[in-house]
Amino acid sequence: MCMRSQVTYAIVDGHLIQPDYMEPGKTLSERRWQSSFSEEGYLDIARVLRRIQRGGVHSNIKGEVWEFLLGCYDPKSTFNERTQLREKRRLEYEKVKSKCQEMEKRVGSGRIVVAPIITEDGQPIVNPSSNGANSGEEVKSNEVDSSIPENRNDSINLDKEVIQWKLTLHQIDRSLLYYESSENQARLWDVLAVYSWIDRDIGYCQGMSDLCSPIILLIENEADAFWCFERLMRRVRGNFKCTSNTIGVWAQLTLLSSVIKILDPKLHEHIVNLDGGEYLFAFRMLMVLFRREFSFVDALYLWELIWSMEYNPHLFTIYEANASPNRNQDKSQNEDLMKYGKFERKCLKSGQKDQQANMSIFLVASILKAKNKRLLLEAKGLDDLVKMLNGITGELDAKKACNEALKLHVKYLNKLSKTSDLDRTLDYSTLVIYIKKHRDEGNGEKLFSIR
């Protein structure tokens, strides 16, 4: 049996270090990456996607490659155009960060808020603790940096948006194990604090640290890291809109239920009998993109495989217009299919228009299929099911899971026409009723927790 070589990374002083061995001829290397640009700076994105889909990205260039995969830059732009855009974004970030510093002096100071600093009616809490990220000392809220006037916060009108923002600052998770650098902890906290201000409809939610922290490690400039994270949030933002009637992740859970029902009816029936037919056990996987189910190394590898396979060459233009990707595009945009990722290309060819049908859905399906026999034999209740899935952390092979997900996607598309739209609508309605029921009964924390 041929086993995939296990490639591991080291974290030294908060930085990702490339291993001595990588699978030759498969990874997108620095040399291949540089040679993919024309003299003016135009990127041959089709060539890059093929290489990433075969073997991922070399650690030295992950950050800059991710910026293209996530739509920060247009492959059809020149070096000069990207330099100008980068400088413009850096200035914009500093402007927003300065506004945040006016509202809360610890933003950008290297210190981290670890306890509530304000009450719900906007009154400051006396002497909350704050972690001195650079010195390791605790800093009290009444200790003011000499560079910040004492009356700066007094001049701020604490309207409801400011109060809501300040109420979440201490909730930002900094406890991820691979953070050996206190500087990176502070940068993570700053980026998430600024993001929670610019996206006040969502704010900070549990799980965002899992998505942002690898970007902080890979992209040295804080402003560049922020905009890369902001583009990632464009992809998954809907998952964090958790109200009783929202679609977001609930729509994905409904689709996952339909996928398993079509591809593995026996397993689906077993899960339904365990009172898990709404597939809420997959909540965490979809919310934080499998950060807890795969090792740190494989999670990064998995992300770039997903993004390369779902890649849309018009992503930059769509995001700059503050729009959302839509598969109902005119034919002129779909002419060069090779510039799309493998998964997205298959969706376009098949005519599948449901934007919720993403690679993550079929990755969850591939995990369930891989554990099919054990789930059928050993899962006697919903708690058993959840325990088994929570116990797979670090055991999964990202490349194998992706290959299986692609196969399941093809099978699903082939069988999709046999499932009526009415059935899928009924599935969604059932899920909404289930969510309301469990929240009314006070079970929401257990069902919807990422931890």
C-alpha positions as CSV (number, residue, x, y, z in Angstrom):
1,M,0.0,0.0,0.0
2,C,1.3,3.4,-0.9
3,M,1.2,5.9,2.0
4,R,1.2,9.7,1.6
5,S,4.3,11.2,3.0
6,Q,3.6,13.0,6.3
7,V,4.9,16.5,6.0
8,T,5.2,18.5,9.3
9,Y,5.9,22.1,9.9
10,A,7.7,23.7,12.9
11,I,6.6,26.9,14.6
12,V,9.6,28.9,15.7
13,D,9.2,32.3,17.3
14,G,5.6,32.3,16.0
15,H,6.6,31.7,12.3
16,L,5.9,28.7,10.1
17,I,9.1,26.9,9.1
18,Q,9.3,24.8,6.0
19,P,10.2,21.1,6.5
20,D,13.3,19.6,4.9
21,Y,11.2,17.3,2.9
22,M,8.3,18.0,0.5
23,E,6.9,15.7,-2.1
24,P,8.9,16.6,-5.2
25,G,7.2,17.7,-8.4
26,K,3.8,18.3,-6.7
27,T,3.9,21.4,-4.5
28,L,3.7,24.9,-5.8
29,S,7.3,25.9,-5.2
30,E,8.8,29.4,-5.0
31,R,10.4,28.9,-8.4
32,R,7.1,27.8,-10.1
33,W,5.2,30.6,-8.4
34,Q,7.6,33.3,-9.6
35,S,7.7,31.8,-13.1
36,S,3.9,32.0,-13.3
37,F,4.0,35.8,-13.6
38,S,4.6,37.6,-16.8
39,E,7.2,40.5,-17.0
40,E,4.4,43.0,-16.3
41,G,3.0,41.0,-13.4
42,Y,0.0,39.1,-14.9
43,L,-0.5,35.8,-13.2
44,D,-1.2,32.5,-15.0
45,I,-3.8,31.5,-12.5
46,A,-4.8,28.3,-14.4
47,R,-1.2,27.0,-14.0
48,V,-1.1,27.9,-10.4
49,L,-4.4,26.2,-9.6
50,R,-3.3,23.0,-11.2
51,R,-0.2,22.9,-9.1
52,I,-1.9,23.7,-5.8
53,Q,-4.6,21.1,-6.5
54,R,-1.8,18.5,-6.9
55,G,0.3,19.3,-3.9
56,G,-0.5,22.5,-2.0
57,V,1.7,25.5,-1.5
58,H,5.3,25.8,-0.2
59,S,5.3,27.5,3.2
60,N,7.5,30.4,2.2
61,I,4.9,31.7,-0.3
62,K,1.6,30.6,1.4
63,G,0.7,34.1,2.4
64,E,1.1,35.7,-1.0
65,V,-0.6,32.8,-2.8
66,W,-3.5,32.9,-0.3
67,E,-4.1,36.6,-1.2
68,F,-4.8,35.6,-4.8
69,L,-6.9,32.5,-3.9
70,L,-9.1,34.6,-1.6
71,G,-9.6,37.4,-4.1
72,C,-7.4,40.1,-2.6
73,Y,-5.8,40.7,-6.0
74,D,-6.8,40.2,-9.6
75,P,-4.6,37.8,-11.6
76,K,-5.0,40.1,-14.5
77,S,-3.4,43.0,-12.6
78,T,0.2,44.2,-13.0
79,F,2.9,44.4,-10.3
80,N,2.5,48.2,-10.2
81,E,-1.3,48.0,-9.9
82,R,-1.1,45.6,-7.0
83,T,1.5,47.8,-5.3
84,Q,-0.7,50.8,-5.5
85,L,-3.7,48.8,-4.2
86,R,-1.7,47.4,-1.4
87,E,-0.6,50.9,-0.2
88,K,-4.2,52.2,-0.5
89,R,-5.5,49.3,1.7
90,R,-2.7,49.8,4.2
91,L,-3.7,53.4,4.6
92,E,-7.3,52.5,4.9
93,Y,-6.6,49.9,7.6
94,E,-4.5,52.4,9.6
95,K,-7.3,54.9,9.4
96,V,-9.8,52.4,10.8
97,K,-7.4,51.1,13.4
98,S,-6.8,54.7,14.6
99,K,-10.5,55.1,15.0
100,C,-10.6,52.0,17.1
101,Q,-7.6,53.3,19.2
102,E,-9.7,56.4,19.9
103,M,-12.4,54.3,21.3
104,E,-10.2,51.8,23.2
105,K,-6.5,52.8,23.8
106,R,-5.3,49.1,24.1
107,V,-5.9,48.6,20.4
108,G,-2.4,48.7,18.7
109,S,-0.6,49.0,22.1
110,G,0.6,45.4,22.3
111,R,-1.8,44.8,25.2
112,I,-4.8,42.5,25.1
113,V,-8.2,42.9,26.8
114,V,-8.9,39.7,28.7
115,A,-11.8,40.8,30.9
116,P,-14.9,42.9,30.4
117,I,-14.1,46.6,30.3
118,I,-17.6,48.1,30.0
119,T,-21.1,47.3,31.2
120,E,-24.1,46.8,28.8
121,D,-25.3,50.4,29.6
122,G,-21.9,51.8,28.6
123,Q,-20.3,52.3,32.1
124,P,-16.6,51.5,32.4
125,I,-15.7,48.6,34.7
126,V,-13.1,49.6,37.3
127,N,-9.7,48.0,37.0
128,P,-10.4,45.1,34.5
129,S,-7.3,43.0,33.8
130,S,-5.4,43.3,30.6
131,N,-2.6,41.1,29.5
132,G,0.6,42.9,28.7
133,A,1.4,40.9,25.6
134,N,4.8,42.3,25.0
135,S,6.0,42.4,28.7
136,G,4.0,39.6,30.2
137,E,2.7,42.0,32.9
138,E,-0.9,42.7,33.7
139,V,-2.0,46.2,32.9
140,K,-5.0,47.9,34.6
141,S,-7.5,49.9,32.6
142,N,-6.7,53.1,34.6
143,E,-3.0,52.9,33.5
144,V,-2.7,55.1,30.4
145,D,0.1,55.0,27.9
146,S,2.0,58.3,27.8
147,S,1.3,58.5,24.0
148,I,-2.4,58.6,24.6
149,P,-4.1,61.7,26.2
150,E,-6.0,60.9,29.3
151,N,-9.2,62.6,28.1
152,R,-9.2,60.8,24.7
153,N,-11.8,58.2,25.7
154,D,-13.8,60.8,27.5
155,S,-14.4,62.6,24.2
156,I,-15.9,59.5,22.6
157,N,-19.7,59.4,22.5
158,L,-20.5,55.8,23.5
159,D,-23.4,55.1,21.2
160,K,-24.9,51.6,21.0
161,E,-22.5,50.5,18.3
162,V,-19.4,51.5,20.3
163,I,-20.8,49.8,23.4
164,Q,-21.5,46.6,21.5
165,W,-18.0,46.6,20.1
166,K,-16.3,47.1,23.4
167,L,-18.5,44.4,25.0
168,T,-16.9,41.8,22.7
169,L,-13.2,42.7,23.0
170,H,-12.4,40.5,25.9
171,Q,-14.1,37.5,24.1
172,I,-11.5,37.3,21.3
173,D,-9.8,33.9,21.6
174,R,-6.0,34.0,21.9
175,S,-5.5,30.6,23.4
176,L,-4.4,28.6,20.3
177,L,-1.5,26.3,21.1
178,Y,0.8,27.1,18.2
179,Y,1.0,30.8,19.2
180,E,4.5,30.9,20.7
181,S,4.9,34.6,19.9
182,S,3.2,37.2,22.1
183,E,3.6,39.6,19.3
184,N,1.4,37.4,17.1
185,Q,-1.2,37.2,19.8
186,A,-1.4,41.0,20.0
187,R,-1.6,41.2,16.2
188,L,-4.4,38.6,16.1
189,W,-6.3,40.5,18.8
190,D,-5.9,43.9,16.9
191,V,-7.0,42.5,13.6
192,L,-10.1,40.9,15.1
193,A,-10.9,44.0,17.1
194,V,-10.7,46.1,14.0
195,Y,-12.7,43.6,11.9
196,S,-15.5,43.5,14.6
197,W,-15.8,47.3,14.2
198,I,-16.0,47.4,10.4
199,D,-18.5,44.5,10.3
200,R,-20.8,45.6,13.1
201,D,-23.7,43.4,11.9
202,I,-21.6,40.3,12.8
203,G,-19.0,41.7,15.2
204,Y,-16.7,39.1,16.8
205,C,-18.0,35.6,17.0
206,Q,-16.5,32.4,18.5
207,G,-14.5,30.6,15.8
208,M,-13.1,33.7,14.0
209,S,-9.8,33.3,15.8
210,D,-9.4,29.8,14.2
211,L,-9.8,31.4,10.8
212,C,-7.6,34.4,11.3
213,S,-4.7,33.0,13.3
214,P,-3.0,31.1,10.4
215,I,-3.2,34.3,8.3
216,I,-1.4,36.2,11.0
217,L,1.4,33.6,11.0
218,L,1.8,33.7,7.3
219,I,1.5,37.4,6.4
220,E,3.9,39.6,8.2
221,N,2.3,43.0,7.5
222,E,-0.7,43.5,9.8
223,A,-2.7,45.5,7.3
224,D,-2.2,42.9,4.6
225,A,-3.2,40.1,7.0
226,F,-6.3,42.1,7.9
227,W,-7.5,42.4,4.3
228,C,-6.7,38.7,3.6
229,F,-8.9,37.8,6.6
230,E,-11.6,40.2,5.5
231,R,-11.7,38.4,2.1
232,L,-11.9,35.0,3.9
233,M,-14.8,36.3,5.9
234,R,-16.6,37.3,2.7
235,R,-16.7,33.5,1.9
236,V,-17.9,32.4,5.3
237,R,-19.6,35.5,6.8
238,G,-23.1,34.0,6.5
239,N,-22.1,31.1,8.7
240,F,-21.8,33.6,11.7
241,K,-25.3,35.1,11.3
242,C,-26.8,32.8,13.9
243,T,-30.5,33.8,14.4
244,S,-33.4,31.4,14.6
245,N,-34.4,32.0,11.0
246,T,-31.1,32.7,9.3
247,I,-29.9,30.6,6.3
248,G,-26.0,30.6,6.5
249,V,-24.7,27.5,8.1
250,W,-28.2,26.1,8.5
251,A,-28.7,26.0,4.7
252,Q,-25.4,24.1,4.5
253,L,-26.5,21.6,7.1
254,T,-29.7,21.1,5.2
255,L,-27.8,20.5,2.0
256,L,-25.4,18.1,3.9
257,S,-28.5,16.1,5.0
258,S,-29.7,15.9,1.5
259,V,-26.3,14.8,0.2
260,I,-26.0,11.9,2.6
261,K,-29.6,11.0,2.1
262,I,-28.9,10.6,-1.6
263,L,-25.4,9.1,-1.5
264,D,-25.7,6.9,1.6
265,P,-29.4,6.3,2.5
266,K,-28.6,3.7,5.1
267,L,-26.2,6.0,7.0
268,H,-28.7,8.9,6.8
269,E,-31.5,6.7,8.2
270,H,-29.3,5.6,11.1
271,I,-28.4,9.2,11.8
272,V,-32.0,10.2,11.7
273,N,-32.9,7.4,14.1
274,L,-30.2,8.8,16.5
275,D,-32.1,12.1,16.4
276,G,-29.3,13.6,14.4
277,G,-31.0,14.0,11.1
278,E,-30.6,17.8,11.2
279,Y,-26.8,17.2,11.1
280,L,-26.0,19.8,13.8
281,F,-23.0,17.7,14.8
282,A,-21.3,19.1,11.7
283,F,-21.8,22.7,12.9
284,R,-18.2,23.1,14.1
285,M,-16.6,21.6,10.9
286,L,-18.4,24.1,8.7
287,M,-18.0,27.1,11.0
288,V,-14.2,26.9,11.3
289,L,-13.4,25.0,8.1
290,F,-12.2,21.8,9.8
291,R,-9.5,23.5,12.0
292,R,-10.3,21.1,14.8
293,E,-10.7,17.9,12.8
294,F,-7.3,18.1,11.0
295,S,-3.9,18.8,12.3
296,F,-2.6,22.3,12.0
297,V,-0.5,21.4,9.0
298,D,-3.3,19.5,7.2
299,A,-5.8,22.2,7.9
300,L,-3.7,24.8,6.1
301,Y,-3.2,22.3,3.2
302,L,-6.9,21.6,3.2
303,W,-7.8,25.3,3.0
304,E,-5.7,26.0,0.0
305,L,-7.0,22.8,-1.7
306,I,-10.6,24.0,-1.1
307,W,-9.9,27.6,-2.2
308,S,-8.1,26.5,-5.4
309,M,-10.8,24.0,-6.3
310,E,-13.6,26.6,-5.6
311,Y,-11.7,29.4,-7.3
312,N,-13.6,31.9,-9.4
313,P,-11.4,34.2,-11.6
314,H,-13.9,37.0,-11.1
315,L,-13.6,36.9,-7.4
316,F,-11.6,40.2,-7.1
317,T,-14.0,42.1,-9.3
318,I,-17.0,40.7,-7.4
319,Y,-15.6,41.7,-4.0
320,E,-14.5,45.1,-5.1
321,A,-18.1,45.7,-6.2
322,N,-19.3,44.6,-2.7
323,A,-21.2,41.8,-4.4
324,S,-21.3,38.0,-3.7
325,P,-20.3,35.2,-6.0
326,N,-23.2,33.9,-8.0
327,R,-23.2,31.0,-10.4
328,N,-25.9,32.6,-12.5
329,Q,-23.3,34.4,-14.5
330,D,-23.6,35.3,-18.2
331,K,-21.8,33.1,-20.7
332,S,-19.1,35.7,-21.3
333,Q,-17.8,35.2,-17.8
334,N,-17.7,31.4,-18.1
335,E,-15.8,31.2,-21.4
336,D,-12.4,30.2,-20.0
337,L,-13.4,27.4,-17.6
338,M,-9.8,26.4,-17.0
339,K,-9.3,29.5,-14.9
340,Y,-11.9,28.2,-12.5
341,G,-11.1,25.6,-9.8
342,K,-11.9,22.0,-10.4
343,F,-14.9,21.9,-8.1
344,E,-16.4,25.2,-9.3
345,R,-15.8,24.2,-12.9
346,K,-17.9,21.0,-12.4
347,C,-20.7,23.1,-10.8
348,L,-20.8,25.4,-13.8
349,K,-20.7,22.6,-16.3
350,S,-23.5,20.8,-14.6
351,G,-25.7,23.9,-14.2
352,Q,-25.7,23.7,-10.4
353,K,-26.6,27.2,-9.2
354,D,-27.0,26.6,-5.4
355,Q,-24.2,28.8,-3.9
356,Q,-24.4,26.8,-0.7
357,A,-23.2,23.7,-2.5
358,N,-19.5,24.2,-1.6
359,M,-16.6,21.9,-1.2
360,S,-16.9,21.9,2.6
361,I,-20.3,20.1,2.4
362,F,-18.8,17.2,0.5
363,L,-15.7,17.1,2.8
364,V,-18.1,16.5,5.7
365,A,-19.8,13.9,3.6
366,S,-16.5,12.2,2.8
367,I,-15.6,12.1,6.6
368,L,-19.0,10.5,7.4
369,K,-18.5,8.0,4.5
370,A,-15.1,7.1,5.8
371,K,-16.5,6.4,9.3
372,N,-19.6,4.7,7.9
373,K,-19.0,1.2,9.3
374,R,-18.1,2.4,12.8
375,L,-21.0,4.8,12.9
376,L,-23.5,2.1,11.9
377,L,-22.1,-0.4,14.4
378,E,-21.1,1.6,17.4
379,A,-23.2,4.8,17.5
380,K,-26.2,3.9,19.7
381,G,-27.2,7.5,20.4
382,L,-26.5,11.1,19.3
383,D,-23.9,11.5,22.0
384,D,-22.0,8.5,20.6
385,L,-22.1,10.0,17.2
386,V,-20.8,13.4,18.4
387,K,-18.0,11.7,20.5
388,M,-16.8,9.6,17.5
389,L,-16.6,12.6,15.3
390,N,-14.9,14.8,17.9
391,G,-12.4,12.0,18.4
392,I,-11.0,12.1,14.8
393,T,-9.0,15.3,15.5
394,G,-5.6,15.1,13.7
395,E,-6.3,11.6,12.3
396,L,-7.6,12.6,8.9
397,D,-5.6,12.9,5.6
398,A,-6.5,16.2,3.9
399,K,-5.6,15.1,0.3
400,K,-7.5,11.9,0.6
401,A,-10.5,13.6,2.1
402,C,-10.5,16.2,-0.8
403,N,-10.3,13.5,-3.5
404,E,-13.2,11.6,-1.9
405,A,-15.2,14.8,-1.7
406,L,-14.7,15.5,-5.4
407,K,-15.9,11.9,-6.2
408,L,-19.0,12.3,-4.0
409,H,-19.7,15.7,-5.6
410,V,-19.8,14.0,-9.0
411,K,-22.1,11.2,-7.7
412,Y,-24.3,13.8,-6.1
413,L,-24.7,15.8,-9.3
414,N,-25.5,12.7,-11.2
415,K,-28.3,11.7,-8.8
416,L,-29.5,15.2,-8.0
417,S,-32.1,15.3,-10.7
418,K,-33.9,12.4,-9.0
419,T,-34.5,14.5,-5.9
420,S,-37.3,17.0,-6.2
421,D,-37.0,20.7,-5.1
422,L,-40.0,20.1,-2.8
423,D,-38.1,17.5,-0.8
424,R,-35.2,19.9,-0.2
425,T,-37.6,22.7,0.8
426,L,-39.3,20.4,3.3
427,D,-35.9,19.4,4.7
428,Y,-35.0,23.1,5.3
429,S,-38.4,23.8,7.0
430,T,-37.9,20.8,9.3
431,L,-34.4,22.1,10.3
432,V,-35.7,25.6,11.1
433,I,-38.5,24.1,13.3
434,Y,-35.8,21.8,15.0
435,I,-33.5,24.8,15.8
436,K,-36.3,26.8,17.3
437,K,-37.5,23.8,19.4
438,H,-34.0,23.2,20.9
439,R,-33.3,26.8,21.6
440,D,-36.7,27.2,23.3
441,E,-35.8,24.1,25.4
442,G,-32.4,25.7,26.3
443,N,-30.2,23.2,24.4
444,G,-28.7,25.7,22.0
445,E,-25.4,26.0,23.8
446,K,-24.6,22.3,23.5
447,L,-25.8,22.0,19.9
448,F,-24.2,25.1,18.5
449,S,-20.9,25.4,20.4
450,I,-17.7,25.3,18.4
451,R,-15.6,24.0,21.3
